[in-house]
Each structure stands twice: as structure tokens, then as C-alpha cells.
Amino acid sequence: MTLILLAISLSVALAMLAFRFAVFALPVMAAIGAFQNLQSGDAGFALSAAAALAGAFAAMAVVLLTLWFARHPVLQLGALGLFAAPAAVAGYALAHGVARHAIDPGPGLTLLSAICGGIVAVAAIINILGMAQDLASR
């Protein structure tokens, strides 16, 4: 019984961690891209890791500064779309990867994955708007 409860709690913890990573897909993708770019150019690991952190912070800074300074709603919507699109793809892939073992491939699996991708995209938008509002109030 204890092993079953441990497996369930570990599965929930991993799902929450995967959801958190999916919400922040844009900075993660920027960090991975910067790391791979410098690593392929024969830079050291430390320099590549520093560039990855800088890339992640730069991606977040661009979106947050656009939300903070842009007054035109189309620019703000573009920044939200830039942040939410990778999150939607990551949520779709996460749900598809988990659910394909339980559901036969077809429209049901695609619909479930699309709904999960939409949920992750909305969570990413809510999260970045909360961060922007918190920074604006300081």
C-alpha cells in the first residue's frame, strides 16, 4: 500500500514539474538554443552554461518589458503569443507522450492533447501577466 501511495505521489510531483517546465517553455528553449550554439562552436561548458542563463533571462526580459512598456494592445498580444506558443506546443507534446499509452491513436488523443496544450498556454499567459503586474507594482 505504501509503495502504491509513493508511486502516485511521485507521479503527481513529476506531472507538476513537467507542467511548470512547459509553462516556461520559451526561456527553456532560448537557453537550450544558446547552449547548443556555443557548444557546437567549441566553447567551454562554463561559457555555454552562462550563455544559456543569459539567453533565458533575455527571453523573459523581452516579453516582460514589452508587456510593461508597450501601450498598444496588439504589441502586448504579440508578446503574450510569443510566450504562449512554445508553452502550447510543450503542453501538447507532454499530454500526447503520456496519453498515447492509454488511448488509441486517433481523434480522441489529438483532441485531448490539444486541450492540454491550450490549458498550458493559458497558464503561461496567466503566469507571465502575473509576473508583469508584480514587476509593474514595484
WOVEN-V562269 format. One record per residue. OMEGA is omega in whole degrees, -180 to 180 (none if undefined). Layout:
[[OMEGA] [OMEGA]]
This chain:
[[-180] [-180] [178] [178] [177] [179] [179] [-179] [176] [177] [178] [179] [178] [177] [178] [177] [178] [177] [-180] [177] [180] [179] [179] [-177] [-178] [178] [179] [179] [178] [179] [180] [179] [179] [180] [-179] [-180] [180] [180] [179] [177] [178] [172] [-180] [-179] [-178] [179] [178] [178] [178] [177] [178] [177] [179] [178] [179] [179] [179] [178] [178] [-178] [179] [-179] [-178] [179] [176] [178] [-175] [-174] [-177] [179] [-178] [-177] [-180] [177] [178] [177] [177] [178] [177] [177] [177] [-180] [-173] [-177] [176] [178] [178] [178] [179] [177] [177] [-178] [179] [-180] [180] [180] [-179] [-172] [-178] [178] [-178] [-175] [177] [178] [-179] [-176] [-180] [179] [179] [179] [179] [179] [178] [177] [179] [176] [177] [179] [179] [178] [178] [177] [177] [179] [179] [-179] [-178] [176] [176] [177] [179] [178] [178] [177] [180] [-178] [-179] [none]]
